[in-house]
């Protein structure tokens, strides 16, 4: 579902400040078109950077289909906010890894040609959209307990893991001792 500004979803009101998101209740991806323009401001321009964002949200849909999203949501309802945020980081990093698996398959699809620099633009996007990078840019400070998506380095590492292995088993962020 494409939107600008705000939109109503089964998960409540979606607003541009949230950026793109996945709503598990209606199993739809909501893409704020203005966000794609903002990617340039974060140093993550180009079609592949935008495609990475969409692939990340598709990763959340895969998590919903596999029952992972529900397990995480149920667990978060009994946790402190800081613990729930830490669990959410694992969910988000797994979606990055799944996006990496998608990217690894692109060269094998008919009619799809990766341009020189596409993967690098995707990696720039994963890094630029890390909680640390966004917080630093918006407020000048970084608050680790408020992370919900992971640091730029973590997001890049998990995207690369999916890209390099192309195996869903390698995306088990919940079993990883180090993110």
C-alpha positions as CSV (number, residue, x, y, z in Angstrom):
1,X,0.0,0.0,0.0
2,X,1.5,3.3,-1.1
3,X,0.8,6.4,1.0
4,X,2.1,9.9,1.8
5,X,1.5,11.7,5.0
6,X,-0.7,9.2,6.9
7,X,-2.9,6.2,6.3
8,X,-5.3,4.0,8.3
9,X,-4.2,0.4,8.8
10,X,-5.3,-2.6,10.8
11,X,-2.4,-1.8,13.0
12,X,-3.6,1.8,13.7
13,X,-2.7,5.0,12.0
14,X,0.4,4.9,9.8
15,X,2.3,8.1,9.6
16,X,5.1,9.4,7.4
17,X,7.4,9.8,10.5
18,X,7.3,6.0,10.8
19,X,8.6,5.4,7.4
20,X,7.7,2.1,5.6
21,X,6.3,-0.6,7.8
22,X,4.6,-4.0,7.7
23,X,1.3,-4.5,9.5
24,X,0.9,-8.2,10.5
25,X,-2.9,-7.8,11.2
26,X,-3.7,-7.1,7.6
27,X,-0.5,-8.6,6.2
28,X,0.2,-5.5,4.1
29,X,3.3,-3.5,3.5
30,X,2.9,0.3,3.8
31,X,5.3,2.3,1.8
32,X,5.5,6.1,2.5
33,X,6.6,7.6,-0.8
34,X,8.2,10.6,0.9
35,X,10.5,8.3,2.8
36,X,12.1,7.2,-0.4
37,X,13.1,10.9,-1.0
38,X,14.5,11.1,2.5
39,X,16.8,8.2,1.7
40,X,18.9,10.7,-0.3
41,X,19.3,12.7,2.9
42,X,20.7,9.7,4.7
43,X,23.2,9.1,1.9
44,X,21.3,6.0,0.6
45,X,20.2,7.0,-2.9
46,X,19.3,4.9,-5.9
47,X,16.9,2.3,-6.9
48,X,18.6,-0.6,-5.1
49,X,18.6,1.3,-1.8
50,X,14.8,1.7,-2.2
51,X,14.5,-1.9,-3.3
52,X,16.3,-3.0,-0.1
53,X,13.8,-1.1,2.0
54,X,10.9,-2.9,0.3
55,X,12.7,-6.3,0.6
56,X,13.2,-5.6,4.4
57,X,9.4,-5.1,4.7
58,X,8.8,-8.3,2.7
59,X,11.1,-10.0,5.2
60,X,8.6,-9.0,7.9
61,X,5.9,-10.7,5.9
62,X,8.0,-13.8,5.7
63,X,8.4,-13.7,9.5
64,X,4.6,-13.4,9.9
65,X,4.1,-16.4,7.6
66,X,6.6,-18.4,9.6
67,X,5.0,-17.4,12.9
68,X,8.1,-15.6,14.1
69,X,6.4,-12.2,14.3
70,X,3.6,-13.6,16.6
71,X,6.0,-15.3,18.9
72,X,8.0,-12.0,19.3
73,X,4.9,-9.9,19.8
74,X,3.6,-12.3,22.4
75,X,6.9,-12.3,24.3
76,X,7.2,-8.5,24.1
77,X,3.8,-8.1,25.8
78,X,5.3,-9.5,29.0
79,X,8.6,-7.5,28.9
80,X,10.0,-4.2,30.0
81,X,10.3,-1.6,27.2
82,X,14.1,-2.0,27.1
83,X,13.8,-5.8,26.8
84,X,11.1,-5.5,24.2
85,X,13.3,-3.2,22.2
86,X,16.2,-5.6,22.3
87,X,13.9,-8.4,21.1
88,X,12.6,-6.1,18.3
89,X,16.2,-5.4,17.2
90,X,16.6,-9.2,16.6
91,X,13.4,-9.2,14.6
92,X,14.5,-6.3,12.5
93,X,18.0,-7.7,11.9
94,X,16.4,-11.0,10.8
95,X,14.3,-9.0,8.2
96,X,17.6,-7.5,7.0
97,X,19.1,-10.9,6.6
98,X,16.1,-12.1,4.7
99,X,16.4,-9.0,2.4
100,X,20.0,-10.1,1.8
101,X,18.8,-13.5,0.7
102,X,16.5,-11.8,-1.7
103,X,19.4,-9.7,-3.0
104,X,21.5,-12.8,-3.5
105,X,18.9,-14.3,-5.9
106,X,18.6,-11.2,-8.1
107,X,21.4,-12.2,-10.5
108,X,19.7,-15.5,-11.2
109,X,16.4,-14.0,-12.3
110,X,15.6,-13.5,-15.9
111,X,15.5,-9.9,-17.0
112,X,17.2,-8.6,-13.8
113,X,20.6,-7.0,-14.1
114,X,22.4,-5.6,-11.2
115,X,24.2,-2.4,-12.1
116,X,27.8,-1.8,-10.8
117,X,27.4,-0.3,-7.3
118,X,23.9,-1.6,-6.6
119,X,24.9,-3.8,-3.7
120,X,27.1,-1.1,-2.3
121,X,24.1,1.3,-2.4
122,X,22.0,-1.3,-0.6
123,X,24.8,-1.7,2.1
124,X,24.9,2.1,2.4
125,X,21.2,2.1,3.1
126,X,21.4,-0.6,5.7
127,X,24.1,1.4,7.5
128,X,22.4,4.7,7.1
129,X,19.1,3.4,8.5
130,X,20.7,2.0,11.7
131,X,19.3,3.4,14.9
132,X,22.7,4.9,15.9
133,X,23.0,6.8,12.6
134,X,19.4,8.1,12.6
135,X,19.6,9.1,16.3
136,X,22.9,10.9,15.8
137,X,21.6,12.7,12.8
138,X,18.3,13.7,14.4
139,X,19.4,14.5,18.0
140,X,23.2,14.3,18.1
141,X,23.1,11.6,20.8
142,X,22.7,7.8,20.7
143,X,20.6,6.0,23.3
144,X,21.3,2.2,23.1
145,X,18.2,1.1,25.1
146,X,15.9,2.9,22.7
147,X,17.2,1.0,19.6
148,X,14.4,-0.9,17.8
149,X,16.2,-1.8,14.5
150,X,19.8,-2.2,15.4
151,X,23.0,-0.2,14.7
152,X,24.1,0.6,11.2
153,X,26.9,-1.9,11.6
154,X,24.5,-4.7,12.8
155,X,22.1,-4.0,10.0
156,X,24.9,-4.2,7.4
157,X,26.3,-7.3,8.9
158,X,23.0,-9.2,8.8
159,X,22.1,-8.1,5.3
160,X,25.6,-9.3,4.2
161,X,25.1,-12.6,5.9
162,X,21.9,-13.2,4.0
163,X,23.5,-12.0,0.8
164,X,26.6,-14.2,1.2
165,X,24.9,-17.4,2.4
166,X,21.5,-17.2,0.8
167,X,20.2,-19.5,3.5
168,X,17.4,-18.8,5.8
169,X,19.0,-20.9,8.5
170,X,21.8,-18.4,8.7
171,X,19.3,-15.6,9.6
172,X,18.6,-16.9,13.2
173,X,19.2,-13.7,15.0
174,X,17.3,-15.0,18.0
175,X,19.9,-17.8,18.5
176,X,22.9,-15.5,17.9
177,X,25.0,-14.7,20.9
178,X,26.3,-11.6,19.2
179,X,24.4,-9.4,16.8
